[in-house]
Structures are given as C-alpha cells and as structure tokens.
C-alpha cells in the first residue's frame, strides 16, 4: 500500500511561512494584493476562486475581483488587465483561463506586466522558467508539483522523472523546473510509443495529460512516486478523478497523490506565495 502524498499538510506549512512574510510587509505599510480577472461563471473557475479566497484570507493577501460577462469584448479584458498592470497597489494578477473563444489569450497576456504575472501566463514568465531567471513566475500548478515532491522529502537530484504532458501550463514548465533541480527528465505524451515502458523506467512519474485513467497498473512498478496533476469529472462515477487509475496503481507504488486531496490545495498556496514574492520585490525597488 502506497503512502498518500496529501496536499493539505504542505499547504498549511506554506501558509504559516507566508503569513510571517506578510506580517513583515505589513510593518513596511505594504499589503500584498492579488487581482483576479474572471470572464463569465464557469464552475471550475468559481471553485478555484473560492479556494483562492480562502487561502488568501489565511495568508493575509488582499483580493480584488474583476468579473466580466461572457459577452464582454477582448478590449474589455485587455483594458482590465492594463489597469492592473499600472496599479502600484496591486502586486499580482490571475486571469482565469481558458478565456472565451472570442478573446485572444495571447493578446490579453501581452497586456499584463510580467512582474505581476503570478501564474505563468506571459511570454516573459515562460522565458524566466526556460532561462532560469527571476522574470515573472512559473505556472502555479507546475510549481505545486515540485513543492509537494520536495516537501515530502523525495529527492529530485539524480532521479529519473517521467513527465506525461506537454502543455505550457504544466508539462513543459515542470520538466524545465525538474531539470533545474538536477533530475533527469523524459517528456512523454498520449502519443508516445510504449508509454508504459517509459513510465516503468522512472523513479518519479508526473502525470498531466488530462486523460482519465491514462496511467494504469501496466505503467508502474514498486518503489515509484506518482504525482497525479489531472483533474477530470467522471460522469459515470459522479466524482473527480485524476489521470491515474488510482485503485490499480496505489497498491503497487511507494508514494502517490490522491485526487482530490493532492495538488489542488498546494496550487492555491503557491499562488499566494507568488503574490507575496511580487510584493517583496516591489517593496525593494
């Protein structure tokens, strides 16, 4: 039976650390502030927003909410983001994605100051991840996966890690961040030939393909750590499931993240961490 890598203890640990940093900023007259830009009422956006608001309250981060109707124009979203970029009282901006099809995401990202891009949306933030430079911030979910592994005392240096997924939100950035920690990374995806063999060869598997049950018993072996980043709604079961066939995999491996209860709470904590860091950087100028 595997050890469950639950996100809640890691999130609480991060929250306590961040609350101390927020208190230090408060002594300087600075309140870390996050602006949330949401278009419409998508259920997943609303769920994440509620979780972010709860985490912000615990940490001491102030929230500004900008809610636009689904019928808003691209110019409306860009104008909101530009106002945030110019507002010295706001340190971070989170734009909920995906945006409606009528709105070009790249154009919205171009309007956001990378220094306030706390979820790796802009080209500047992605360059910072690629080059290992302090420009913007990596996507929160990608950093959350790293944070959960490291705070679970699982060594990354020298480890063989298989990442399944190649998106700019998780797969590609997490691969670069793992390499920065001296892991040897194999990048795979749903079209990789003999995916199971690549997975079995790894010490750690990070699954972020958006494919329910993709990683099954044939893909794993004893002693591995499995980090499931997938969030999928299983209509038949009426519940959230990950990209891992949990009931098959859990009895075989050494460590595994549950879904729900794994990466999610760490992701909102990383979001707050980025806002606090942005406030600290601004205070130093």
C-alpha positions, 0 to 999 in steps of 0.5 A, a space after each residue: 500500500 502506497 503512502 498518500 502524498 496529501 496536499 493539505 499538510 504542505 499547504 498549511 506549512 506554506 501558509 504559516 511561512 507566508 503569513 510571517 512574510 506578510 506580517 513583515 510587509 505589513 510593518 513596511 505599510 505594504 499589503 500584498 494584493 492579488 487581482 483576479 480577472 474572471 470572464 463569465 461563471 464557469 464552475 471550475 473557475 468559481 471553485 478555484 476562486 473560492 479556494 483562492 479566497 480562502 487561502 488568501 484570507 489565511 495568508 493575509 493577501 488582499 483580493 480584488 475581483 474583476 468579473 466580466 460577462 461572457 459577452 464582454 469584448 477582448 478590449 474589455 479584458 485587455 483594458 482590465 488587465 492594463 489597469 492592473 498592470 499600472 496599479 502600484 497597489 496591486 502586486 499580482 494578477 490571475 486571469 482565469 483561463 481558458 478565456 472565451 473563444 472570442 478573446 485572444 489569450 495571447 493578446 490579453 497576456 501581452 497586456 499584463 506586466 510580467 512582474 505581476 504575472 503570478 501564474 505563468 501566463 506571459 511570454 516573459 514568465 515562460 522565458 524566466 522558467 526556460 532561462 532560469 531567471 527571476 522574470 515573472 513566475 512559473 505556472 502555479 500548478 507546475 510549481 505545486 508539483 515540485 513543492 509537494 515532491 520536495 516537501 515530502 522529502 523525495 529527492 529530485 537530484 539524480 532521479 529519473 522523472 517521467 513527465 506525461 504532458 506537454 502543455 505550457 501550463 504544466 508539462 513543459 514548465 515542470 520538466 524545465 523546473 525538474 531539470 533545474 533541480 538536477 533530475 533527469 527528465 523524459 517528456 512523454 505524451 498520449 502519443 508516445 510509443 510504449 508509454 508504459 515502458 517509459 513510465 516503468 523506467 522512472 523513479 518519479 512519474 508526473 502525470 498531466 495529460 488530462 486523460 482519465 485513467 491514462 496511467 494504469 497498473 501496466 505503467 508502474 512498478 514498486 518503489 515509484 512516486 506518482 504525482 497525479 496533476 489531472 483533474 477530470 469529472 467522471 460522469 459515470 462515477 459522479 466524482 473527480 478523478 485524476 489521470 491515474 487509475 488510482 485503485 490499480 496503481 496505489 497498491 503497487 507504488 511507494 508514494 502517490 497523490 490522491 485526487 482530490 486531496 493532492 495538488 489542488 490545495 498546494 496550487 492555491 498556496 503557491 499562488 499566494 506565495 507568488 503574490 507575496 514574492 511580487 510584493 517583496 520585490 516591489 517593496 525593494 525597488 
